Amino acid sequence: MPAKIALEKRAWEWALKRSLSKISEEDVRTAYRVNFPPCKPGICRKNCNGNPNCFNHLQSFQSEQNDIEDDGIKSKGNFVGLKNLGSTCYVNSLLQVWFHNDQFCSVLFSCNAFPDMATGHRAVSSGSSSPSDLPTKKLKCDSVIATNTIQHLQLLFTRLYYSQQKYVDPTDFVNSLSLKHNEQQDAQEFRNLFLGWLEKMLQEELTLKAFIRNEFRGSCSYITTCSRCGNSSTIQSDYGELELNIKGVKSVDDSLSDFFKEERLTDDNQYYCHHCQHKQDATRNIRLSSVPRVLNLQLLRFVYDMSLLAKVKVSSHILFPESLDLSQYGCHVDRGSYKFHLTGVIIHRGPTAYSGHYIPHILDSKTGEWYRFDDEHVSKLNSKYVGKEDDEVMLGLSSKKKPRCPKGYHASANAYLLVYTRDNSDEHVAKVDAPCYLQEVVEEENKLFLESIQQAEAVMNASTLKGCETQKELNSIFSSLYPADNNDFEWISTEWLTVWLTGLDPGPIDNSQYLCEHNLMSPESVTKLKQVSSKAVEILYEKYGKSDSIRLSCSMMCRRCVVNKCHQMQLKQRIVDDYKRLCALAKSRIDPADSCWIGKKSFQCWRRLYQQSNDIEEIQEDTVQQCSTKETSCDQPSTKADDCAATIMSFNEDIVCCHGKLCADESKRRLLPSKAWAILLQYFPNTMLYANETPVCPECLASLNDNAGELQLAKQTAAIQKEELADLYLTKSRPQLDMITSEVYVLPIGFYEEWSAFIKAPTKYSAPSTLSISSLLCAHGGFLYDPCLISDSSSEQFVLVWPKEWQLLQQWYTSEDRQVCLLRMAMQDGIQYTSSPECCQQCANIRLASENAQAKDFGEADIYVYRCEGSDDPALKLLKSKLQTRRNRVPVHSLKIKVSSTMTLTDLKLEVTQLTVENVSMCVFLQVDAPVCCVPQ
């Protein structure tokens, strides 16, 4: 089907050729598109608004179903997920890792967090764990609200064990830690802080505290040996994970070898030996004194880039083994086995260190299967390689070739934290059993959840049955919508039909908004209406019509509106044709005896003046740009023409002086051939004609002659001063404090800018009245600037001039007796700078503090956010390209955000997040009264 513009052209193409008195009934029907053929099914991609006989893609029935996306019931054999509260994926990742540690869960549940419940049978309640807005009921058993983090963690883990929902809500646990839902944190930092906090909370439970240390923390020794005397010193330290460098490394085995490699301390990094009492070359080794049962290997994905002054992500693939033997790295611990097996991998999916998403992959110890815990969505891994699915999402299937994985290894470009658990066949397998009172809470929640699912299914079934009946009714009416005869139809709103055909209640039929000023159907409303057969309309009005409903029958087409639009179209076309003729005549040779005066502004914007005075829509015509020239353009399509139309009230008013006669200033008017003037008189018949021989206003002429003498004098004065002070005007060979050998004078920046403007355009700007330095002096008469800090502020507050330049300025302009000069003096302790008068240090400090405060305090400033394509240092590339453009130029395809000095970086990030899409690299360029800044987000 033709495009919308083509349909509009087809409906009105006859209007330019038809006389207004000869517009027929058939022309009116064509304007209303009555005779347009209906679109064939399958031809249109969407419904054609330009064709009132197109009914394609209107019928998309939807029954009134209160169904949610899924029933929310956990599938058999699967695990329960955790709801993401905004940016809490880092919390969810570690909670799932700890939950799958049976020893940790067993110890957690053995903690007597609810002393009052240990012997009772009451349940504990805390918040809502439902994934959807389900009806809530009071628990049948008495409720006790969990008040501390341990209680919330116990209840949350109980839900993860026994809940029948796909995911549960960790809001109460997160709130108990005072974590912000919309702030992304580092998973490693959260792990260390939470385990440290957990040890403090378990101060009275010595057994539990010892378990936390043995389970997650180890100790190591830093042994430094002097190369000369052989004496060694040892420093003990605890660790929660081993931080491994992966930049330029292919596997975790290589990273561990590098971690335990002997380090040589030489040159500037020599070791101070207390035995030798002097700095000596030395070696340093790391030895593990104890290894926890759960060993975490932190892969250093985020490194600081000095060229960008920011953290960047290392996205190289790294191989990591399923089994790890620390004995091959020379580790000999006092207790425990050296062998570990991989039980968890936390993936960081994101392009930068400042944004992303954490997803844990965890090994089920009972089945030996790997699972992917993406917040609410838990699924079994399809690939035998951990992290492969997330690498494909980030890098794409056509990414660079991944390293070949040997047997017993995995590879990932996004692995962030590796969790290894010690192999120990003799170790007792912990039995996880939540307290009975917590199980009762979850059982009661499951009962309420299943009841709400049954209610939702009942509502859905009833809605489906009702929908089938509604569908049959719609199908019977829809088949009769097409009018069989072009004279037997009525108009119905497309919007109303669309709602009705979805099976929803469309409300009463209201056509009042489609009426013209003559209380008939407006031809401009055709694109919002459809032609419906009278048979179908009767059925619809019987069910949805009102007693006072306005029905748009085929006889409601307004002939007067069609005639008015034809007149507008013909008038616009005539204006375009006359515009072309005027452009051609303006370029032709002008005979002074056969020409008239016209104002330059009037000639530039005559079309807009006529359109505004006759309420005609603005003309959009490509020929405007084709016919216009720099000197003779009339009505260029720019803001300049809009300004002209706003400054003059009527045509040719701009060449009439205040005395009602022809103005004497020839810069405001130009000659136009009589033929061109005759064209303009058709549009402005009441305009006063000023022939070429028309005398100008004598009063204005005398005033202009007087002004001409003054302007000529100003030009001569500016030329003399420009010649004498050429270096000052062109800012060449200016004084530099570290190079001067004699005194220099200080000139206020305000005077300099006013003087420079006068020299550049003496007919437009006036010369400065006086040469005053009062802005540089305080109330005590002292200099407001410290001479030692002149270079920091000279370009903003004043300029330095040579003595000869100062004398010339004093001769030409009235000046005060005071003056400020700077001296460079050689002293015993170095070069010093002084001023005359001396600097008033107190007032100078006050001025400096005030300027700093004003620079940091601003109400509203604009920053521009736009998308960065590519991943090859986009922030650096865009910063370079931005600095090469004009300072205040607005970036293309950008989004503007208002900021103030009170806005925090967090507020700015949240504001930017609302305008961006997940996993899209963005750059923010600040454009205020300071150099452009780049903040990667």
Solvent accessible surface area in square Angstrom, and as a share of the most:
residue,aa,sasa,rsa
1,M,79,0.35
2,P,65,0.41
3,A,69,0.54
4,K,124,0.53
5,I,145,0.74
6,A,44,0.34
7,L,2,0.01
8,E,67,0.30
9,K,144,0.61
10,R,96,0.35
11,A,0,0.00
12,W,10,0.04
13,E,100,0.45
14,W,21,0.07
15,A,0,0.00
16,L,87,0.43
17,K,173,0.73
18,R,81,0.29
19,S,57,0.37
20,L,59,0.29
21,S,100,0.65
22,K,147,0.62
23,I,4,0.02
24,S,52,0.33
25,E,106,0.48
26,E,96,0.43
27,D,10,0.05
28,V,2,0.01
29,R,34,0.12
30,T,36,0.21
31,A,1,0.01
32,Y,0,0.00
33,R,8,0.03
34,V,0,0.00
35,N,62,0.32
36,F,11,0.04
37,P,71,0.44
38,P,76,0.48
39,C,12,0.07
40,K,145,0.61
41,P,118,0.74
42,G,74,0.72
43,I,100,0.51
44,C,11,0.07
45,R,236,0.86
46,K,154,0.65
47,N,23,0.12
48,C,20,0.12
49,N,77,0.39
50,G,1,0.01
51,N,0,0.00
52,P,0,0.00
53,N,9,0.05
54,C,0,0.00
55,F,4,0.02
56,N,16,0.08
57,H,111,0.49
58,L,6,0.03
59,Q,60,0.27
60,S,61,0.39
61,F,54,0.23
62,Q,115,0.51
63,S,27,0.18
64,E,81,0.36
65,Q,91,0.40
66,N,106,0.54
67,D,73,0.38
68,I,67,0.34
69,E,181,0.81
70,D,69,0.36
71,D,65,0.34
72,G,4,0.04
73,I,57,0.29
74,K,53,0.23
75,S,64,0.41
76,K,209,0.89
77,G,66,0.64
78,N,39,0.20
79,F,43,0.18
80,V,3,0.02
81,G,0,0.00
82,L,1,0.00
83,K,74,0.31
84,N,37,0.19
85,L,31,0.15
86,G,45,0.43
87,S,27,0.18
88,T,0,0.00
89,C,3,0.02
90,Y,1,0.00
91,V,0,0.00
92,N,4,0.02
93,S,1,0.01
94,L,2,0.01
95,L,0,0.00
96,Q,4,0.02
97,V,21,0.12
98,W,6,0.02
99,F,12,0.05
100,H,37,0.16
101,N,16,0.08
102,D,32,0.17
103,Q,34,0.15
104,F,4,0.02
105,C,0,0.00
106,S,30,0.19
107,V,30,0.17
108,L,12,0.06
109,F,14,0.06
110,S,79,0.51
111,C,18,0.11
112,N,86,0.44
113,A,13,0.10
114,F,6,0.02
115,P,87,0.55
116,D,111,0.58
117,M,2,0.01
118,A,60,0.47
119,T,128,0.74
120,G,30,0.29
121,H,152,0.68
122,R,98,0.36
123,A,0,0.00
124,V,0,0.00
125,S,23,0.15
126,S,3,0.02
127,G,55,0.52
128,S,67,0.43
129,S,6,0.04
130,S,31,0.20
131,P,25,0.15
132,S,32,0.21
133,D,153,0.79
134,L,31,0.16
135,P,75,0.47
136,T,122,0.71
137,K,111,0.47
138,K,185,0.78
139,L,21,0.11
140,K,162,0.69
141,C,37,0.22
142,D,92,0.47
143,S,55,0.36
144,V,49,0.28
145,I,109,0.55
146,A,4,0.03
147,T,109,0.63
148,N,55,0.28
149,T,7,0.04
150,I,12,0.06
151,Q,17,0.08
152,H,20,0.09
153,L,0,0.00
154,Q,1,0.00
155,L,1,0.01
156,L,4,0.02
157,F,0,0.00
158,T,0,0.00
159,R,8,0.03
160,L,7,0.03
161,Y,69,0.26
162,Y,81,0.31
163,S,3,0.02
164,Q,75,0.33
165,Q,4,0.02
166,K,76,0.32
167,Y,42,0.16
168,V,0,0.00
169,D,26,0.14
170,P,1,0.01
171,T,35,0.20
172,D,43,0.22
173,F,3,0.01
174,V,0,0.00
175,N,77,0.39
176,S,41,0.26
177,L,39,0.19
178,S,99,0.64
179,L,42,0.21
180,K,133,0.56
181,H,55,0.25
182,N,90,0.46
183,E,46,0.20
184,Q,64,0.28
185,Q,71,0.32
186,D,34,0.17
187,A,0,0.00
188,Q,27,0.12
189,E,100,0.45
190,F,15,0.06
191,R,3,0.01
192,N,46,0.23
193,L,132,0.66
194,F,5,0.02
195,L,1,0.00
196,G,21,0.21
197,W,75,0.26
198,L,3,0.02
199,E,15,0.07
200,K,145,0.61
201,M,87,0.39
202,L,13,0.07
203,Q,90,0.40
204,E,168,0.76
205,E,69,0.31
206,L,133,0.66
207,T,111,0.64
208,L,19,0.09
209,K,52,0.22
210,A,47,0.36
211,F,38,0.16
212,I,3,0.01
213,R,92,0.34
214,N,73,0.38
215,E,5,0.02
216,F,3,0.01
217,R,44,0.16
218,G,5,0.05
219,S,26,0.17
220,C,8,0.05
221,S,7,0.04
222,Y,77,0.29
223,I,27,0.14
224,T,6,0.03
225,T,38,0.22
226,C,2,0.01
227,S,66,0.43
228,R,181,0.66
229,C,46,0.28
230,G,46,0.44
231,N,66,0.34
232,S,69,0.45
233,S,44,0.28
234,T,75,0.44
235,I,118,0.60
236,Q,116,0.52
237,S,41,0.27
238,D,81,0.42
239,Y,22,0.08
240,G,9,0.09
241,E,19,0.08
242,L,4,0.02
243,E,85,0.38
244,L,1,0.00
245,N,63,0.32
246,I,0,0.00
247,K,125,0.53
248,G,83,0.80
249,V,27,0.16
250,K,163,0.69
251,S,13,0.08
252,V,0,0.00
253,D,35,0.18
254,D,74,0.39
255,S,2,0.02
256,L,0,0.00
257,S,58,0.38
258,D,69,0.36
259,F,49,0.21
260,F,25,0.11
261,K,131,0.56
262,E,86,0.39
263,E,85,0.38
264,R,146,0.53
265,L,6,0.03
266,T,48,0.28
267,D,118,0.61
268,D,151,0.78
269,N,86,0.44
270,Q,62,0.28
271,Y,39,0.15
272,Y,94,0.36
273,C,3,0.02
274,H,133,0.59
275,H,125,0.56
276,C,34,0.20
277,Q,120,0.53
278,H,115,0.51
279,K,108,0.46
280,Q,25,0.11
281,D,52,0.27
282,A,0,0.00
283,T,18,0.11
284,R,84,0.31
285,N,43,0.22
286,I,38,0.20
287,R,140,0.51
288,L,1,0.01
289,S,30,0.20
290,S,20,0.13
291,V,3,0.02
292,P,1,0.01
293,R,27,0.10
294,V,8,0.05
295,L,0,0.00
296,N,5,0.02
297,L,0,0.00
298,Q,3,0.01
299,L,0,0.00
300,L,63,0.31
301,R,1,0.00
302,F,37,0.16
303,V,36,0.20
304,Y,121,0.46
305,D,40,0.21
306,M,142,0.63
307,S,82,0.53
308,L,41,0.21
309,L,124,0.62
310,A,13,0.10
311,K,101,0.43
312,V,43,0.25
313,K,24,0.10
314,V,18,0.10
315,S,52,0.34
316,S,38,0.24
317,H,19,0.08
318,I,1,0.00
319,L,25,0.13
320,F,0,0.00
321,P,8,0.05
322,E,76,0.34
323,S,79,0.51
324,L,3,0.02
325,D,42,0.22
326,L,2,0.01
327,S,39,0.25
328,Q,120,0.54
329,Y,32,0.12
330,G,48,0.46
331,C,3,0.02
332,H,124,0.55
333,V,17,0.10
334,D,133,0.69
335,R,115,0.42
336,G,47,0.45
337,S,37,0.24
338,Y,70,0.27
339,K,116,0.49
340,F,1,0.00
341,H,62,0.28
342,L,6,0.03
343,T,27,0.16
344,G,1,0.01
345,V,0,0.00
346,I,0,0.00
347,I,0,0.00
348,H,5,0.02
349,R,31,0.11
350,G,1,0.01
351,P,52,0.33
352,T,30,0.17
353,A,25,0.20
354,Y,88,0.33
355,S,35,0.23
356,G,21,0.21
357,H,20,0.09
358,Y,8,0.03
359,I,0,0.00
360,P,3,0.02
361,H,0,0.00
362,I,6,0.03
363,L,37,0.18
364,D,13,0.07
365,S,88,0.56
366,K,162,0.69
367,T,87,0.51
368,G,48,0.46
369,E,72,0.32
370,W,39,0.14
371,Y,15,0.06
372,R,34,0.12
373,F,3,0.01
374,D,24,0.12
375,D,11,0.06
376,E,41,0.18
377,H,131,0.59
378,V,19,0.11
379,S,53,0.34
380,K,105,0.45
381,L,20,0.10
382,N,144,0.74
383,S,27,0.17
384,K,159,0.67
385,Y,63,0.24
386,V,1,0.00
387,G,1,0.01
388,K,78,0.33
389,E,43,0.19
390,D,0,0.00
391,D,1,0.01
392,E,56,0.25
393,V,94,0.54
394,M,53,0.24
395,L,62,0.31
396,G,29,0.28
397,L,156,0.78
398,S,114,0.73
399,S,34,0.22
400,K,142,0.60
401,K,192,0.82
402,K,66,0.28
403,P,53,0.33
404,R,224,0.82
405,C,28,0.17
406,P,69,0.43
407,K,204,0.87
408,G,32,0.30
409,Y,57,0.22
410,H,3,0.01
411,A,11,0.08
412,S,0,0.00
413,A,0,0.00
414,N,4,0.02
415,A,0,0.00
416,Y,5,0.02
417,L,2,0.01
418,L,0,0.00
419,V,6,0.04
420,Y,0,0.00
421,T,19,0.11
422,R,22,0.08
423,D,55,0.29
424,N,69,0.35
425,S,115,0.74
426,D,133,0.69
427,E,57,0.26
428,H,153,0.68
429,V,118,0.68
430,A,18,0.14
431,K,165,0.70
432,V,35,0.20
433,D,86,0.44
434,A,3,0.03
435,P,26,0.16
436,C,98,0.58
437,Y,20,0.08
438,L,0,0.00
439,Q,37,0.17
440,E,56,0.25
441,V,0,0.00
442,V,0,0.00
443,E,104,0.47
444,E,18,0.08
445,E,28,0.13
446,N,11,0.06
447,K,93,0.39
448,L,31,0.15
449,F,7,0.03
450,L,59,0.29
451,E,59,0.26
452,S,5,0.03
453,I,10,0.05
454,Q,120,0.53
455,Q,90,0.40
456,A,32,0.25
457,E,78,0.35
458,A,61,0.48
459,V,67,0.38
460,M,55,0.25
461,N,93,0.48
462,A,64,0.50
463,S,12,0.08
464,T,57,0.33
465,L,119,0.59
466,K,116,0.49
467,G,5,0.05
468,C,69,0.41
469,E,111,0.50
470,T,34,0.20
471,Q,43,0.19
472,K,150,0.64
473,E,64,0.29
474,L,3,0.01
475,N,70,0.36
476,S,73,0.47
477,I,12,0.06
478,F,36,0.15
479,S,86,0.55
480,S,27,0.18
481,L,0,0.00
482,Y,88,0.33
483,P,25,0.16
484,A,115,0.89
485,D,73,0.38
486,N,67,0.34
487,N,96,0.49
488,D,73,0.38
489,F,3,0.01
490,E,18,0.08
491,W,0,0.00
492,I,0,0.00
493,S,8,0.05
494,T,18,0.10
495,E,126,0.56
496,W,22,0.08
497,L,0,0.00
498,T,52,0.30
499,V,55,0.31
500,W,6,0.02
501,L,0,0.00
502,T,19,0.11
503,G,16,0.16
504,L,84,0.42
505,D,116,0.60
506,P,24,0.15
507,G,22,0.21
508,P,68,0.43
509,I,6,0.03
510,D,87,0.45
511,N,2,0.01
512,S,59,0.38
513,Q,131,0.58
514,Y,10,0.04
515,L,42,0.21
516,C,22,0.13
517,E,145,0.65
518,H,39,0.17
519,N,111,0.57
520,L,54,0.27
521,M,0,0.00
522,S,17,0.11
523,P,14,0.09
524,E,110,0.49
525,S,11,0.07
526,V,2,0.01
527,T,33,0.19
528,K,120,0.51
529,L,1,0.00
530,K,1,0.01
531,Q,0,0.00
532,V,0,0.00
533,S,11,0.07
534,S,28,0.18
535,K,144,0.61
536,A,0,0.00
537,V,0,0.00
538,E,92,0.41
539,I,71,0.36
540,L,1,0.00
541,Y,21,0.08
542,E,154,0.69
543,K,116,0.49
544,Y,37,0.14
545,G,28,0.27
546,K,123,0.52
547,S,127,0.82
548,D,112,0.58
549,S,28,0.18
550,I,67,0.34
551,R,85,0.31
552,L,0,0.00
553,S,34,0.22
554,C,33,0.19
555,S,93,0.60
556,M,34,0.15
557,M,21,0.09
558,C,1,0.00
559,R,99,0.36
560,R,150,0.55
561,C,18,0.11
562,V,0,0.00
563,V,35,0.20
564,N,76,0.39
565,K,44,0.18
566,C,0,0.00
567,H,86,0.38
568,Q,58,0.26
569,M,48,0.22
570,Q,49,0.22
571,L,18,0.09
572,K,46,0.20
573,Q,74,0.33
574,R,99,0.36
575,I,0,0.00
576,V,6,0.03
577,D,60,0.31
578,D,8,0.04
579,Y,0,0.00
580,K,79,0.33
581,R,132,0.48
582,L,0,0.00
583,C,3,0.02
584,A,62,0.48
585,L,39,0.19
586,A,5,0.04
587,K,106,0.45
588,S,52,0.34
589,R,239,0.87
590,I,47,0.24
591,D,80,0.42
592,P,79,0.50
593,A,94,0.73
594,D,75,0.39
595,S,6,0.04
596,C,9,0.06
597,W,30,0.11
598,I,0,0.00
599,G,0,0.00
600,K,95,0.40
601,K,93,0.39
602,S,0,0.00
603,F,5,0.02
604,Q,23,0.10
605,C,0,0.00
606,W,0,0.00
607,R,9,0.03
608,R,27,0.10
609,L,14,0.07
610,Y,26,0.10
611,Q,9,0.04
612,Q,119,0.53
613,S,87,0.56
614,N,68,0.35
615,D,127,0.66
616,I,15,0.07
617,E,127,0.57
618,E,96,0.43
619,I,18,0.09
620,Q,151,0.67
621,E,62,0.28
622,D,110,0.57
623,T,21,0.12
624,V,3,0.02
625,Q,132,0.59
626,Q,138,0.61
627,C,29,0.18
628,S,31,0.20
629,T,52,0.30
630,K,195,0.83
631,E,156,0.70
632,T,22,0.13
633,S,11,0.07
634,C,0,0.00
635,D,2,0.01
636,Q,53,0.23
637,P,67,0.42
638,S,47,0.30
639,T,106,0.62
640,K,129,0.54
641,A,0,0.00
642,D,67,0.35
643,D,87,0.45
644,C,10,0.06
645,A,9,0.07
646,A,82,0.64
647,T,88,0.51
648,I,10,0.05
649,M,162,0.73
650,S,58,0.38
651,F,17,0.07
652,N,5,0.02
653,E,73,0.33
654,D,26,0.13
655,I,0,0.00
656,V,55,0.31
657,C,21,0.12
658,C,120,0.72
659,H,84,0.37
660,G,51,0.49
661,K,100,0.42
662,L,2,0.01
663,C,11,0.07
664,A,8,0.06
665,D,45,0.23
666,E,114,0.51
667,S,75,0.49
668,K,108,0.46
669,R,9,0.03
670,R,45,0.16
671,L,40,0.20
672,L,0,0.00
673,P,17,0.10
674,S,38,0.24
675,K,147,0.62
676,A,0,0.00
677,W,8,0.03
678,A,53,0.41
679,I,4,0.02
680,L,1,0.01
681,L,61,0.30
682,Q,112,0.50
683,Y,10,0.04
684,F,26,0.11
685,P,96,0.60
686,N,149,0.76
687,T,26,0.15
688,M,131,0.58
689,L,85,0.42
690,Y,15,0.06
691,A,28,0.22
692,N,42,0.21
693,E,138,0.62
694,T,41,0.24
695,P,110,0.69
696,V,40,0.23
697,C,1,0.01
698,P,84,0.53
699,E,106,0.48
700,C,27,0.16
701,L,73,0.36
702,A,55,0.43
703,S,55,0.36
704,L,65,0.33
705,N,89,0.46
706,D,95,0.49
707,N,67,0.34
708,A,53,0.41
709,G,44,0.43
710,E,115,0.51
711,L,74,0.37
712,Q,94,0.42
713,L,116,0.57
714,A,23,0.18
715,K,93,0.40
716,Q,94,0.42
717,T,47,0.27
718,A,3,0.03
719,A,61,0.47
720,I,100,0.51
721,Q,6,0.03
722,K,92,0.39
723,E,139,0.62
724,E,94,0.42
725,L,3,0.02
726,A,39,0.30
727,D,62,0.32
728,L,2,0.01
729,Y,44,0.17
730,L,95,0.47
731,T,85,0.50
732,K,111,0.47
733,S,83,0.53
734,R,53,0.19
735,P,7,0.04
736,Q,99,0.44
737,L,25,0.12
738,D,96,0.49
739,M,146,0.65
740,I,4,0.02
741,T,136,0.79
742,S,62,0.40
743,E,59,0.26
744,V,0,0.00
745,Y,21,0.08
746,V,0,0.00
747,L,1,0.00
748,P,8,0.05
749,I,38,0.19
750,G,45,0.43
751,F,16,0.07
752,Y,26,0.10
753,E,106,0.47
754,E,83,0.37
755,W,1,0.00
756,S,23,0.15
757,A,32,0.25
758,F,6,0.03
759,I,9,0.05
760,K,160,0.68
761,A,27,0.21
762,P,25,0.16
763,T,67,0.39
764,K,150,0.64
765,Y,102,0.39
766,S,91,0.59
767,A,40,0.31
768,P,8,0.05
769,S,96,0.62
770,T,71,0.41
771,L,3,0.02
772,S,39,0.25
773,I,2,0.01
774,S,60,0.38
775,S,78,0.50
776,L,3,0.02
777,L,14,0.07
778,C,19,0.12
779,A,108,0.83
780,H,135,0.60
781,G,29,0.28
782,G,9,0.09
783,F,0,0.00
784,L,28,0.14
785,Y,9,0.04
786,D,34,0.18
787,P,10,0.06
788,C,92,0.55
789,L,91,0.45
790,I,3,0.01
791,S,98,0.63
792,D,111,0.58
793,S,18,0.12
794,S,25,0.16
795,S,94,0.60
796,E,122,0.55
797,Q,57,0.26
798,F,0,0.00
799,V,31,0.18
800,L,18,0.09
801,V,0,0.00
802,W,86,0.30
803,P,37,0.24
804,K,145,0.61
805,E,15,0.07
806,W,5,0.02
807,Q,103,0.46
808,L,28,0.14
809,L,0,0.00
810,Q,62,0.28
811,Q,133,0.59
812,W,78,0.27
813,Y,14,0.05
814,T,97,0.56
815,S,39,0.25
816,E,64,0.29
817,D,147,0.76
818,R,116,0.42
819,Q,70,0.31
820,V,0,0.00
821,C,13,0.08
822,L,1,0.00
823,L,63,0.31
824,R,86,0.31
825,M,83,0.37
826,A,87,0.67
827,M,92,0.41
828,Q,196,0.87
829,D,117,0.61
830,G,32,0.31
831,I,81,0.41
832,Q,74,0.33
833,Y,47,0.18
834,T,51,0.30
835,S,8,0.05
836,S,56,0.36
837,P,47,0.30
838,E,140,0.63
839,C,31,0.19
840,C,27,0.16
841,Q,94,0.42
842,Q,125,0.56
843,C,21,0.13
844,A,5,0.04
845,N,82,0.42
846,I,108,0.55
847,R,44,0.16
848,L,78,0.39
849,A,62,0.48
850,S,51,0.33
851,E,58,0.26
852,N,74,0.38
853,A,61,0.47
854,Q,130,0.58
855,A,81,0.63
856,K,152,0.65
857,D,102,0.53
858,F,79,0.33
859,G,56,0.54
860,E,133,0.60
861,A,14,0.11
862,D,34,0.18
863,I,1,0.00
864,Y,18,0.07
865,V,0,0.00
866,Y,32,0.12
867,R,139,0.51
868,C,7,0.04
869,E,132,0.59
870,G,59,0.57
871,S,107,0.69
872,D,99,0.51
873,D,64,0.33
874,P,25,0.16
875,A,14,0.11
876,L,47,0.23
877,K,119,0.51
878,L,36,0.18
879,L,48,0.24
880,K,114,0.48
881,S,53,0.34
882,K,15,0.06
883,L,104,0.52
884,Q,150,0.67
885,T,59,0.34
886,R,171,0.62
887,R,133,0.48
888,N,103,0.53
889,R,118,0.43
890,V,76,0.44
891,P,17,0.11
892,V,100,0.58
893,H,171,0.76
894,S,29,0.19
895,L,85,0.42
896,K,114,0.48
897,I,10,0.05
898,K,104,0.44
899,V,14,0.08
900,S,34,0.22
901,S,39,0.25
902,T,119,0.69
903,M,59,0.26
904,T,74,0.43
905,L,102,0.51
906,T,53,0.31
907,D,63,0.33
908,L,21,0.11
909,K,72,0.30
910,L,70,0.35
911,E,69,0.31
912,V,2,0.01
913,T,77,0.45
914,Q,140,0.62
915,L,76,0.38
916,T,34,0.20
917,V,109,0.63
918,E,122,0.54
919,N,63,0.32
920,V,34,0.20
921,S,24,0.16
922,M,13,0.06
923,C,1,0.01
924,V,3,0.02
925,F,1,0.01
926,L,43,0.21
927,Q,31,0.14
928,V,41,0.24
929,D,141,0.73
930,A,41,0.32
931,P,108,0.68
932,V,22,0.13
933,C,62,0.37
934,C,30,0.18
935,V,46,0.27
936,P,46,0.29
937,Q,36,0.16
